[in-house]
Amino acid sequence: MTVIYRIERYLLLAALFILAACGPTGTQSTDGELQRLTQRAEKVTIIRDDFGVPHIYGKSDADAVFGLMYAQAEDDFPRVERNYVWAIGRLAEVEGESAIFSDLRARLYMSEEEAKVAFESAPDWLKELCNAYADGLNYYLASHPDVKPALLTHFEPWMPMYFFEGSIGGDIEQIPLPGIEAFYGKGQGIETVAAVAPLWHEPAGSNGIAISGRHTRSGNAMLLINPHTSFYFRPEVHVVSEEGLNAYGAVTWGQFFVYQGFNEHTGWMHTSTYVDFMDEFVEETSTRDGKLMYRYGDEWRPVNVDEVNLKYRDGDSVKERHFPVYRTHHGPVTHMQDEKWVVTRINWDPVNALRQSFIRTKQHSYDDFLQMMEIRTNSSNNTVYADSGGNIAYFHGNFIPRRDTRFDYSKPVDGSNPATDWNGLHTVSESITLLNPNNGWIQNCNSTPFTAAGAFSPVPENYPVYMAPDDENFRAVHAVGVLTGIADVTLDSLIETAYDAYLPGFEKLIPGLITAFDQSSAQHAELQPAIEILRNWDLRTAADSVAMTLAHFYATRYVEESGNAAGLSEMELVNYLGTDSPPKERLQVFAATIKQLESDFGTWSLPWGEVNRFQRLSGAIDATHDDNAPSLPVGMASGNWGALAAFGAKTYPGTKKIYGYRGNSFVAVVEFGEKVRAKSLLAGGQSGHPASIHFDDQAERYVDHQFKDVAFYRDDVEARATSRYHPGERQEGLVRVALETTAGTIEVEVDQDRAPASAGSFLNYVDSGMYEGAAFYRSVRPDNDRGAPVISVVQGGVMADEPEVPGVVHESTKLTGIRHTDGVISLARGEPGTGSGAAFFICVGDQPGLDFGALRNPDGLGFAAFGHVVRGMDVVREIHTREAHGASDSEYTDGQILTEPVTITSARRLAPD
């Protein structure tokens, strides 16, 4: 029997032109600026791969930057905005008066006026990038009127001048806020108190390893990129232009350059440096002839006095505080010492720093990279490097002031003595570097450069002390151990090396505890079962290791209770507690550890993975955790103990288990050759939206160290593509649905955020099973279409004998911004408001005639697009070409009904991978 489908009430009509959707009020905009941004968006294509990584393609570098900023905002606008609110000194307007001195610190170093002057002084190409940065974010806000910024409703091209390095905060964050508050907030006569940092915390650093081709199976150089940041601090991106940009890696939210990553020829990994690159100058001040002066040599110079006005939120109102600020030629006054003013001088050359940050991503050889390093404005980082020419290299710091070595710059120096002034910068050749050392590998783990290449490392005596005061740490000891004798390295074996489970931090601490027990076992017999587990431990972390649990909690407790009165380095302190601390004290601390574990968990015999967990519950910047909510066991350990794959974890309010918050975040291994190959892994996932499948689709991979292949070349990106769009055409908050048909599987991504009613109706049909037994039954194409303009679509839905179903409010494309482009799925309708999941269609090719304002239907309201096909478009196209001579109850659809409808055998939501 021929089945006749009820279609007359679902005649295909029209939809919105994207420009209208960009107006913040949802009304059609006549703003020429908005039209300019919309036209600019057409020059940019964003392709999302199967892990949500955005691959941005632009005509120019500036177009690519436009797309990069838009894509970042899609993934996590709150983090983008928050970084700039902090950087430009307006955090108190969001968080209240408690953040006022953070804002003051930012304004001490640059005002808005100075940022604008810096922008205007930039070379034209950099101005273009800064303008593109602002355009990308502003276009995102214009095309997403539902997004409510916490503060910044418009971004300006001068804002990146505040935020010019990859490490947010960089130098300025090292200036203690208590000193600023004491000086500016409580009166100039109050002596500052040094910032109090916790005695023991997870290292905020990174690992970088470069391996020469002599040790790799392929003969190509390799690079490990392993930043240890707070989780979700940097997303993974790929940005490409027709002007030679092709960079892949991690970008700090809100910045327009790849911070740690690679292109086809070069790779760069930044680790936090401890080079002494900022100094404190004690100023001698006096009031002379009614003017505030400071002494410099034999002369008295006027102190520059200005005023900073800061707003802060107070409940529902906004208030202001006014601060006088003081500067000498050394910089702004930041605190006091011995009743004298102290100025903190840091690297503040935003234009050149921003130049260097972007230029870095486009270098093709070591010589090019070296020339870029001569800009010398990267003060926060060491750099581990590898390239397609087979070179491996290391740069310890980059911005290093040249100083008079008669003075100890680790302490405040006399600012009145001209001899203490900086005397330019050290050239790269004068700083600590390595190029192709004879051992064939380089490592840096925020550690001394004097072990970076084993026996072929630089020699301390050749450099001034301020150039490398860095301590050794257990991660570096571990890195040297696993790299010594390394051979036949592949990308997979490099991953294994990066996750080596041995923990050198326990080499002395745990034997010291066991020795103490053996010397007094009679007094502590109750500890013997736990001691025996530690005695038989191989010092390797694993999720099923009880010894790891005991060691971690014992070591953490002992370090925190020790007080470290002797001021030992972290490595020295841990070893001291195993070798020179009182044996009785070791046993007391261990007994207290056992008691605490029993109190918190009911037993001390806990496998590490039961207490050490990965959990991502929300996209909030200040994450919360819950022992009763789902989480994953983690076998990694803290970098404090020498874990290369660091997993810093701690308790949160209301939890007993510890949850990861920093350490391995973005990780990549890269091989350079005729073609670059890479694998990568991201903590949790690409998106900050819990509704996205990419919110936690890498979580299990993260805990199991299962890396994904990087799609770098365009063919690989296309093969992995799940969506393709211009900025303005897509938003997160998506649900995937698989439609299994007799012709094959079609996967669609449904946008609940922008089209909640239409998407909700479709999903209700999916969830209720009403599509099972439904079909694709209609093919509209130029040879059978009777409307104007002509369209190409396939239509599907429930059968005619199904009961009447209510329509949903008509969500035109003017409202949603989802245009009828190739693969877009939309609701069929009769009168506005009659559309529902009972009938839908999929566009075959771009169909602007179905958009709002087009002439397909006299009412001009268009159709309600709500998603797009991400897989199976080949199935749709094949259905579209099928014979269409089935019976129709409407002259309008005659010749469009498939002779043999394609049955939908099942429809189901797809869970995150």
C-alpha positions in Angstrom: 0.0 0.0 0.0 1.3 3.5 -0.8 1.6 5.6 2.3 0.4 9.2 1.9 2.1 11.7 4.2 0.3 14.7 5.6 2.3 17.6 4.2 0.0 20.4 3.2 0.3 22.0 6.6 4.1 21.9 6.4 4.8 23.7 3.2 8.3 24.9 3.0 8.6 28.7 3.3 11.5 31.1 4.4 14.0 32.6 7.2 16.4 35.2 8.6 19.3 37.0 7.1 22.1 36.7 9.7 22.8 40.4 10.1 19.5 41.0 11.7 20.2 38.4 14.3 23.2 40.3 15.5 21.4 43.2 16.9 21.6 43.2 20.7 17.8 43.6 21.0 17.0 41.0 18.3 15.7 43.6 15.9 17.1 44.3 12.5 20.2 46.5 12.7 21.1 49.2 10.3 24.4 49.7 12.0 27.2 49.8 9.4 29.6 48.5 12.0 27.5 45.3 12.4 27.4 44.9 8.7 31.2 45.2 8.5 31.6 42.5 11.2 29.2 40.2 9.4 31.1 40.7 6.1 34.3 40.0 8.0 32.9 36.8 9.4 32.4 35.5 5.9 36.2 35.5 5.4 36.6 33.1 8.3 35.8 29.4 8.5 35.7 27.5 11.7 35.8 23.7 11.5 35.3 21.8 14.8 36.8 18.3 14.9 35.4 15.3 16.8 36.8 16.6 20.0 35.5 20.1 19.5 38.9 21.6 18.7 38.4 24.7 16.6 40.4 24.9 13.4 40.2 28.5 12.3 40.9 29.4 8.6 41.2 33.0 7.6 42.3 34.9 4.5 44.7 37.1 6.5 46.3 36.8 9.9 43.8 39.3 11.2 40.9 37.3 9.8 42.3 34.2 11.6 42.6 36.2 14.9 39.0 37.4 14.4 37.9 33.7 14.2 40.1 32.6 17.0 38.6 35.1 19.4 35.1 34.2 18.3 35.8 30.5 18.8 37.3 31.1 22.3 34.2 33.1 23.3 32.0 30.2 22.1 33.9 27.7 24.2 34.1 29.8 27.4 33.3 33.5 27.2 33.3 33.9 31.0 37.0 32.9 31.2 37.9 35.2 28.3 36.1 38.1 29.9 37.4 37.4 33.4 41.0 37.5 32.2 40.6 40.9 30.8 38.5 42.3 33.7 41.5 41.2 35.9 44.2 42.5 33.5 42.8 46.0 32.9 42.1 46.5 36.6 38.3 46.3 36.9 37.9 43.2 38.9 36.4 45.0 41.9 33.5 46.1 39.7 32.6 42.4 39.5 33.9 40.9 42.8 33.6 43.8 45.1 35.9 45.9 47.2 38.1 42.9 48.2 39.6 43.1 44.7 40.4 46.8 44.8 44.1 46.4 45.4 44.4 43.9 42.5 42.9 46.6 40.3 45.2 49.2 41.8 48.3 47.0 41.1 47.2 46.8 37.4 46.7 50.6 37.2 50.1 51.3 38.8 51.7 49.9 35.7 49.4 51.1 33.0 46.4 53.4 32.7 43.8 53.2 30.0 45.3 56.2 28.4 48.7 54.7 28.3 47.3 51.5 26.8 45.7 53.5 24.0 49.0 55.3 23.4 50.8 51.9 23.3 48.2 50.6 20.8 48.7 53.7 18.5 52.4 53.3 18.6 52.2 49.6 17.4 53.1 48.7 13.9 50.2 48.6 11.5 50.1 44.8 11.3 49.9 44.5 15.0 47.1 47.1 15.1 45.2 45.0 12.6 45.5 42.0 14.9 44.4 44.0 17.9 41.4 45.3 16.0 40.6 41.8 14.9 40.8 40.6 18.5 38.2 43.2 19.5 36.0 42.6 16.4 35.9 38.8 17.1 34.7 39.2 20.7 32.3 42.0 19.9 30.8 40.0 17.0 30.3 37.1 19.4 28.4 39.3 21.8 26.4 40.8 19.0 25.4 37.4 17.6 24.7 36.0 21.0 22.3 38.4 22.7 21.5 35.8 25.4 25.1 36.0 26.7 25.2 38.4 29.6 28.8 39.6 30.3 29.7 40.2 33.9 31.2 43.6 33.0 32.7 44.0 29.5 29.9 44.6 27.0 32.4 45.9 24.4 36.1 45.0 23.8 38.6 47.5 22.7 41.8 47.0 20.5 44.0 48.5 23.2 43.1 45.9 25.8 45.7 43.3 24.7 48.4 45.8 25.7 47.6 44.8 29.3 47.8 41.1 28.6 50.7 40.6 26.3 52.3 37.4 27.5 51.0 33.9 27.5 51.1 33.6 31.3 48.2 35.6 32.6 49.7 37.9 35.2 53.2 37.2 34.1 55.5 39.5 36.1 52.8 41.7 37.7 51.2 38.9 39.6 54.4 38.3 41.5 54.1 41.7 43.2 52.5 41.0 46.6 49.1 42.7 47.2 49.6 43.1 51.0 52.4 45.6 50.4 50.2 47.6 48.0 47.3 47.6 50.5 49.5 48.6 53.4 51.0 51.5 51.5 48.1 52.8 49.6 45.2 51.6 51.7 46.3 51.9 55.3 48.7 54.9 55.2 52.2 55.4 54.0 53.7 55.0 57.4 52.6 51.4 57.8 55.3 48.9 57.2 54.4 46.3 54.7 54.3 42.6 55.5 55.7 40.2 53.0 53.1 38.2 51.1 52.5 34.9 53.0 52.4 32.0 50.6 51.4 28.5 51.7 54.3 26.4 52.8 53.3 23.6 50.5 51.4 23.9 47.3 51.2 22.2 43.9 54.0 23.7 41.7 52.6 26.1 39.2 55.0 25.3 36.4 55.5 23.0 33.4 57.7 20.3 31.8 59.4 20.7 28.5 61.5 17.9 26.8 63.2 18.0 23.4 64.8 14.9 21.9 67.2 14.9 19.0 66.7 12.6 16.0 69.6 10.5 17.1 67.4 9.0 19.8 64.2 8.7 17.8 63.1 5.8 15.6 62.3 8.1 12.7 65.4 10.2 13.0 63.3 13.3 13.6 63.4 15.7 16.5 60.5 15.5 19.0 59.1 17.8 21.6 57.0 17.3 24.7 54.7 20.2 25.5 53.4 19.8 29.1 52.2 22.9 30.9 51.2 22.5 34.5 48.5 25.1 34.9 45.2 25.2 36.7 42.7 23.0 34.9 40.7 24.6 32.0 43.2 27.5 32.0 44.0 27.1 28.3 42.0 25.5 25.5 43.4 23.8 22.4 43.2 25.6 19.1 44.5 25.6 15.5 44.7 28.9 13.6 45.6 29.2 9.9 45.8 32.0 7.5 46.8 32.5 3.8 49.6 34.8 5.1 51.6 31.9 6.5 50.1 31.4 9.9 49.6 27.7 10.8 49.9 27.3 14.5 48.5 24.6 16.8 48.6 24.4 20.6 47.3 26.0 23.8 46.1 29.5 24.0 45.4 31.4 27.2 41.8 32.5 27.2 41.5 35.9 25.6 44.8 36.0 23.8 45.2 35.9 20.1 48.4 33.8 19.7 49.2 30.2 20.4 51.2 30.3 23.6 52.6 26.8 23.8 52.6 24.8 20.6 54.0 24.2 17.1 53.7 24.9 13.4 54.9 22.7 10.6 58.5 23.6 11.2 59.1 24.7 14.8 57.8 23.9 18.2 58.0 25.9 21.5 57.3 24.9 25.1 57.4 27.5 27.8 58.1 26.7 31.4 57.9 29.3 34.2 61.3 30.8 34.8 63.0 31.9 38.1 65.5 34.2 36.4 65.8 37.3 38.4 64.1 39.7 36.0 62.4 42.1 38.4 63.9 44.3 41.1 63.0 46.4 44.1 64.6 49.8 44.5 64.5 51.6 47.9 64.0 55.3 47.3 65.1 58.1 49.6 62.3 60.7 49.5 61.9 64.2 50.9 59.5 67.2 50.6 61.4 70.2 49.2 59.8 73.5 48.5 56.4 71.8 48.9 57.2 69.2 46.3 57.8 65.5 46.9 61.2 64.5 45.7 63.5 61.5 45.6 67.3 61.4 45.5 69.2 59.9 42.6 72.9 60.3 42.9 73.7 64.0 43.6 70.4 65.3 42.4 66.8 65.4 43.7 64.1 64.5 41.2 60.4 65.1 41.5 58.2 62.1 42.3 55.5 61.7 39.7 52.2 61.9 41.6 49.0 60.9 39.9 45.5 59.8 41.0 43.7 56.5 40.2 40.0 56.3 40.6 38.6 52.8 41.0 35.1 51.6 41.0 33.9 48.6 43.0 30.6 46.7 43.4 28.8 47.1 46.7 25.6 45.0 46.6 23.5 46.4 43.8 25.4 49.7 43.7 28.7 50.9 42.4 31.0 53.0 44.6 34.4 54.6 44.0 37.7 54.9 45.8 40.5 57.3 45.0 44.2 56.7 45.4 47.2 58.9 44.9 50.0 56.9 43.2 53.7 57.6 43.2 56.3 56.8 40.6 60.0 57.3 40.1 62.0 56.5 37.0 62.3 53.0 38.4 58.6 52.5 38.3 55.6 52.7 40.8 55.9 52.6 44.5 54.5 49.3 45.7 55.3 49.0 49.4 57.7 50.2 52.2 60.8 48.8 53.9 62.3 50.3 57.0 60.1 53.3 56.6 61.4 53.9 53.0 59.4 53.7 49.8 60.1 50.8 47.6 59.6 50.7 43.8 59.2 47.4 42.0 60.5 47.5 38.4 59.3 44.9 36.0 59.3 44.3 32.2 56.6 46.6 30.8 57.0 46.8 27.0 53.6 45.7 25.8 53.9 46.5 22.1 57.2 44.6 21.7 56.0 41.8 24.0 52.9 41.3 22.0 54.9 41.5 18.7 57.2 38.7 20.0 54.3 36.6 21.2 52.7 36.5 17.7 55.9 36.5 15.6 57.0 33.4 17.6 54.1 31.3 16.0 55.3 31.9 12.4 59.0 31.0 12.5 60.3 28.3 10.1 63.8 27.6 11.4 66.1 27.9 14.4 67.7 31.0 12.9 64.3 32.6 12.5 63.4 31.6 16.1 66.7 33.0 17.4 66.1 36.3 15.7 62.6 36.5 17.3 64.1 35.8 20.7 66.3 38.8 20.3 63.2 41.0 20.8 63.8 40.0 24.5 60.4 40.7 26.1 59.4 37.3 27.2 60.3 37.6 30.9 58.1 34.9 32.4 59.4 31.9 30.6 62.1 29.5 29.7 61.7 27.9 26.3 62.3 24.4 25.1 62.5 24.1 21.3 62.6 21.6 18.5 62.3 21.9 14.7 62.0 20.1 11.4 65.6 20.8 10.7 66.5 18.4 13.5 67.5 21.1 16.0 66.7 21.1 19.7 67.4 24.1 21.8 66.9 25.8 25.2 66.6 29.4 26.3 66.7 30.2 30.0 64.6 33.2 30.3 64.6 36.0 27.6 64.2 39.3 29.3 67.2 39.7 31.6 68.3 43.1 32.8 72.1 43.7 32.8 73.2 44.7 36.3 76.2 45.5 38.4 77.3 42.3 40.0 78.6 44.1 43.1 75.0 44.3 44.3 72.7 41.5 45.5 69.6 41.9 43.4 67.8 39.1 45.3 67.1 41.8 47.9 66.0 45.4 47.5 68.8 47.7 46.3 69.5 51.4 46.9 67.6 53.3 44.3 69.5 56.5 45.1 72.7 54.9 43.8 72.8 55.1 39.9 75.1 52.1 39.9 72.2 49.9 40.8 70.2 50.9 37.7 69.6 48.4 34.9 72.1 48.8 32.1 70.1 47.5 29.2 69.3 43.9 28.6 71.5 40.9 28.1 71.6 39.6 24.6 70.4 36.1 23.9 74.0 35.1 23.3 74.9 36.3 26.8 72.1 34.4 28.5 72.0 30.7 29.2 71.2 28.8 26.1 71.7 25.3 24.6 71.7 24.2 21.0 72.0 20.5 20.0 73.9 19.3 23.1 75.9 16.1 22.6 73.7 14.0 24.9 70.8 14.5 22.4 68.1 15.7 24.8 67.0 18.8 26.8 64.7 19.0 29.8 63.4 21.8 31.9 60.9 21.4 34.7 61.0 24.9 36.3 64.4 23.9 37.5 68.0 24.9 37.2 69.4 25.1 33.7 72.6 23.5 35.0 71.1 20.0 34.7 69.1 20.7 31.5 71.3 18.5 29.3 72.9 16.2 31.8 76.7 16.3 31.6 76.4 18.7 28.7 74.5 21.4 30.7 75.7 25.0 31.1 78.2 25.7 33.8 77.1 28.0 36.7 80.4 29.8 36.9 80.0 31.3 33.4 77.0 33.4 34.3 76.0 36.0 36.9 74.0 34.6 39.9 70.9 36.6 39.0 70.6 34.8 35.7 69.8 31.4 37.2 68.9 31.3 40.9 66.5 28.4 40.1 66.5 25.5 42.5 66.6 21.9 41.4 63.4 19.9 42.0 62.3 16.3 42.0 60.6 16.6 38.6 63.9 17.6 37.0 65.7 14.8 38.8 63.1 12.4 37.4 63.3 13.8 33.9 67.1 13.4 33.8 66.7 9.8 35.1 64.2 8.8 32.4 66.1 10.6 29.6 69.5 9.2 30.3 70.1 6.3 28.0 66.8 6.9 26.1 66.7 5.4 22.6 64.3 4.4 19.7 61.7 7.0 20.8 58.3 7.2 19.1 55.4 9.5 19.9 53.8 6.8 22.0 57.0 6.0 23.9 57.5 9.7 24.5 54.0 9.7 26.1 55.0 6.8 28.3 58.1 8.7 29.3 56.1 11.7 30.2 53.9 9.6 32.4 56.6 7.5 34.1 55.2 6.6 37.5 58.3 6.7 39.6 58.4 9.3 42.4 62.0 10.3 43.4 60.6 12.6 46.1 60.0 9.6 48.3 63.5 8.1 47.9 64.7 9.4 51.2 61.4 10.3 52.9 59.9 6.8 53.0 63.1 4.9 53.9 63.5 7.4 56.7 60.1 6.6 58.1 60.7 2.8 57.8 64.1 3.2 59.6 62.4 5.1 62.4 59.9 2.3 62.8 62.5 -0.4 62.8 64.3 1.4 65.5 61.3 1.6 67.8 58.8 -0.9 66.5 57.8 -2.1 70.0 56.3 1.3 70.8 54.4 1.5 67.5 53.3 -2.0 66.7 49.9 -0.8 65.5 51.7 0.9 62.5 53.4 -2.3 61.3 50.7 -3.3 58.6 50.9 0.1 57.0 54.7 0.2 57.3 55.1 -3.1 55.6 53.0 -1.9 52.6 55.5 1.0 52.3 58.5 -1.3 52.8 57.4 -3.3 49.8 56.5 -0.3 47.6 58.5 0.4 44.4 57.9 4.2 44.8 55.6 4.2 41.7 52.2 5.8 41.7 49.1 3.9 40.5 45.4 4.1 41.1 45.4 0.8 42.9 48.3 1.6 45.2 47.6 1.8 48.9 51.2 2.8 49.5 50.7 5.9 47.3 47.8 7.0 49.5 49.9 6.5 52.7 53.0 8.3 51.2 51.0 11.3 49.9 49.1 12.0 53.0 52.1 11.4 55.3 54.4 13.6 53.2 51.9 16.4 52.9 51.1 16.4 56.6 54.8 16.3 57.6 55.8 19.2 55.3 53.0 21.4 56.4 53.7 20.7 60.1 57.4 21.1 59.8 57.3 24.9 59.5 60.6 24.9 57.5 62.3 27.3 59.9 65.6 26.8 58.2 64.3 28.1 54.9 65.2 25.0 52.9 64.2 24.6 49.3 61.2 22.3 48.8 63.5 19.4 47.6 65.9 19.9 50.5 63.0 20.0 53.0 61.5 16.7 51.8 64.8 15.0 52.0 65.6 16.5 55.4 62.4 15.0 56.8 63.6 11.6 55.7 67.2 11.8 56.8 67.7 14.4 59.5 64.4 15.0 61.3 63.9 13.3 64.7 62.8 9.6 64.1 60.2 9.9 66.9 58.7 12.9 65.1 58.4 10.9 61.9 56.4 8.2 63.6 54.2 10.7 65.4 53.3 12.3 62.1 52.7 8.9 60.4 50.5 7.8 63.3 48.5 11.0 63.0 48.2 10.4 59.3 46.8 6.8 59.8 44.3 8.2 62.4 43.1 10.9 60.0 42.6 8.5 57.1 40.6 6.2 59.4 38.5 9.1 60.6 37.8 10.4 57.1 37.4 7.2 55.2 36.9 4.4 57.8 40.2 2.8 56.9 43.8 3.7 56.1 44.0 0.9 53.5 42.7 3.0 50.6 43.8 2.5 47.0 45.0 5.8 45.7 42.4 6.1 43.0 39.6 5.9 45.6 40.7 9.2 47.2 42.5 10.9 44.3 39.8 12.0 41.8 39.0 13.9 38.7 35.7 15.7 38.7 34.2 18.4 36.5 30.7 19.3 37.7 30.2 22.8 36.1 31.8 25.4 34.0 32.3 27.7 36.9 35.7 29.4 37.1 35.8 28.7 40.9 35.0 25.0 40.7 33.2 23.1 43.4 33.4 19.4 44.2 31.2 16.8 45.8 32.1 13.4 47.2 28.6 12.2 46.3 28.8 13.2 42.7 30.4 11.1 39.9 34.1 11.4 39.6 37.0 9.3 38.1 39.9 7.6 39.9 43.3 9.0 39.0 46.7 7.3 39.3 48.8 10.4 38.7 50.4 12.2 41.7 51.6 15.6 42.7 54.6 17.2 41.1 55.9 17.9 44.6 57.0 14.2 44.7 58.6 14.3 41.3 55.7 13.2 39.2 56.3 14.3 35.6 52.6 14.0 34.8 51.6 16.2 37.7 48.2 16.0 39.2 47.7 18.5 42.0 44.7 17.6 44.1 43.2 19.0 47.3 40.1 18.9 49.4 37.3 21.3 48.9 34.6 22.5 51.4 32.5 19.5 52.3 34.8 16.9 50.7 37.1 14.3 52.2 38.5 13.0 48.9 41.0 15.2 47.0 40.2 16.5 43.6 42.5 17.6 40.8 42.8 21.3 40.2 46.1 21.9 38.5 49.0 20.1 36.8 48.7 18.3 33.5 46.3 20.4 31.5 47.1 20.6 27.8 49.7 18.0 26.8 51.1 17.3 23.4 53.9 15.3 21.8 55.2 16.5 18.5 57.4 14.9 15.9 59.0 17.1 13.2 59.9 15.8 9.8 58.8 16.1 6.2 55.3 16.4 7.8 54.6 17.2 11.4 52.8 14.6 13.5 51.4 15.2 16.9 49.1 13.7 19.6 47.4 15.7 22.3 45.2 15.6 25.4 43.2 18.2 27.3 42.0 18.0 30.9 38.2 17.4 30.8 37.3 18.8 27.4 37.4 21.8 25.0 34.1 23.5 26.1 33.2 25.2 29.3 29.5 24.5 28.7 28.2 21.4 30.7 25.6 20.8 28.0 28.3 20.3 25.4 29.6 16.9 24.6 33.0 18.4 24.6 32.7 19.5 28.3 34.2 16.3 29.6 34.6 14.0 26.5 38.4 13.8 27.3 38.0 13.1 31.0 38.4 9.3 30.8 41.1 9.7 28.2 42.8 12.1 30.6 43.0 9.7 33.5 43.9 6.8 31.3 46.6 8.8 29.3 44.8 8.0 26.0 46.0 10.8 23.6 44.1 11.8 20.5 45.7 12.3 17.1 46.1 15.9 16.2 44.4 16.9 12.9 46.9 19.4 11.5 46.7 19.3 7.8 43.5 20.4 6.0 42.6 16.9 4.7 42.9 15.5 8.2 40.8 18.3 9.6 38.1 17.8 6.9 38.0 14.0 7.6 37.5 14.7 11.3 35.1 17.6 10.9 31.8 17.5 12.8 30.8 21.1 12.1 31.8 23.9 9.7 30.6 27.4 10.0 31.4 31.1 9.7 31.4 33.1 13.0 27.8 34.0 13.8 26.4 30.7 12.7 27.0 28.5 15.7 26.7 28.4 19.5 27.5 25.8 22.2 24.9 24.0 24.2 24.3 21.3 21.7 22.8 17.8 21.8 23.7 15.1 19.2 21.0 12.8 17.9 21.5 9.7 15.7 18.8 8.9 13.1 19.3 5.3 12.0 17.6 4.8 8.6 17.4 2.1 6.0 19.8 4.2 3.9 22.4 4.8 6.7 23.0 6.8 9.8 22.5 10.6 10.0 23.9 12.4 13.1 22.5 15.9 13.8 23.6 18.4 16.4 20.6 20.2 17.9 21.0 23.7 19.3 18.9 24.1 22.4 20.4 27.4 23.3 19.5 29.4 20.3 16.3 27.5 19.3 14.9 26.0 22.5 11.3 25.5 21.3 12.2 24.0 18.0 15.0 21.9 19.3 12.9 20.9 22.3 10.0 19.7 20.1 12.4 17.6 18.0 14.0 16.1 21.0 10.6 15.3 22.6 9.9 13.2 19.5 13.3 11.6 19.8 12.9 10.8 23.5 9.3 9.5 23.1 10.2 7.1 20.3 7.8 8.8 17.8 10.4 8.8 15.1 10.7 5.0 15.1 8.9 3.9 12.0 8.8 7.4 10.7 10.5 8.2 7.4 12.2 10.5 5.0 9.5 10.8 2.4 10.0 13.9 0.4 12.7 15.2 -1.9 12.5 18.8 -3.2 15.0 19.8 -5.9 15.2 22.1 -8.9 13.6 19.5 -11.2 10.4 19.2 -9.2 10.1 22.4 -7.1 7.2 24.7 -7.8 8.1 27.4 -5.4 10.3 30.5 -5.8 13.1 30.8 -5.1 13.8 27.1 -5.9 15.1 25.0 -3.0 16.8 21.6 -2.4 15.8 19.7 0.8 14.7 16.3 2.0 11.8 16.1 4.4 10.9 13.6 7.0 8.7 13.0 10.0 5.8 11.0 11.4 3.1 9.3 9.3 -0.3 10.7 8.4 -2.2 8.5 10.7 -0.4 9.8 13.8 -2.6 12.0 16.1 -2.5 15.7 15.8 0.4 17.3 17.6 0.6 20.9 18.9 2.9 23.3 17.1 5.5 25.4 18.9 6.2 29.1 18.8 7.9 30.1 15.6 11.6 30.7 16.1 12.6 32.5 13.0 16.2 32.7 12.0 16.0 36.4 12.8 15.7 35.3 16.4 18.1 32.4 16.5 20.8 33.4 13.9 20.8 29.9 12.5 20.7 30.2 8.7 19.6 27.5 6.2 23.0 26.5 5.0 24.1 23.1 3.8 23.1 20.4 6.3 20.9 22.6 8.5 17.8 20.9 9.9 14.6 22.9 10.3 11.0 22.5 11.2 8.4 22.4 8.4 5.3 24.6 9.0 2.1 26.0 7.7 1.0 29.1 9.5 3.5 30.6 12.0 3.4 28.5 15.2 2.2 25.3 13.5 5.7 23.8 13.1 6.8 20.9 15.3 8.9 17.8 15.4 6.2 16.0 13.4 7.9 17.2 10.2 11.3 18.5 9.6 13.6 18.9 6.7 17.4 19.0 5.9 18.9 21.5 3.5 21.0 20.1 0.6 23.3 23.0 -0.2 22.8 26.5 1.0 19.1 27.6 1.0 18.9 31.3 1.7 15.3 31.3 0.3 14.2 29.6 3.5 15.7 32.4 5.7 13.7 35.2 7.3 13.0 38.0 4.9 13.3 35.9 1.7 10.5 35.6 -0.7 9.7 31.9 -0.6 6.6 32.6 1.3 4.6 35.8 1.4 4.7 36.2 5.2 8.5 36.4 4.9 8.9 34.8 8.4 11.0 31.8 7.2 11.5 28.5 8.9 12.8 27.5 12.3 16.2 26.1 11.9 17.5 24.4 15.0 20.6 22.3 14.2 22.8 20.8 11.5 24.1 17.4 10.3 27.5 16.6 11.6 27.8 13.1 10.1 25.9 11.3 7.3 25.4 14.1 4.9 26.3 11.6 2.2 23.2 9.6 3.3 21.1 12.8 3.0 22.4 13.5 -0.5 21.7 10.0 -1.6 18.1 10.2 -0.3 17.8 13.5 -2.1 18.5 11.8 -5.5 16.0 9.0 -5.1 13.0 8.5 -7.4 10.1 10.8 -6.3 6.9 9.7 -8.0 4.9 8.6 -4.9 1.3 9.5 -4.5 0.6 13.0 -3.1 -2.5 14.6 -1.8 -1.3 18.1 -2.9 -0.6 19.4 -6.4 2.2 21.5 -4.8 4.1 18.4 -3.7 3.3 16.2 -6.8 6.5 14.7 -8.0 8.3 15.2 -4.7 7.1 12.2 -2.7 9.7 9.3 -2.6 8.5 6.2 -4.4 10.1 4.2 -1.6 10.3 6.2 1.6 13.5 5.8 3.7 12.4 4.4 7.1 13.8 5.8 10.3 14.4 2.7 12.4 15.5 4.5 15.5 16.3 7.9 16.9 18.3 8.4 20.0 20.4 11.0 21.8 24.2 10.3 21.7 26.0 10.4 25.0 29.4 12.2 25.2 32.2 9.9 24.0 
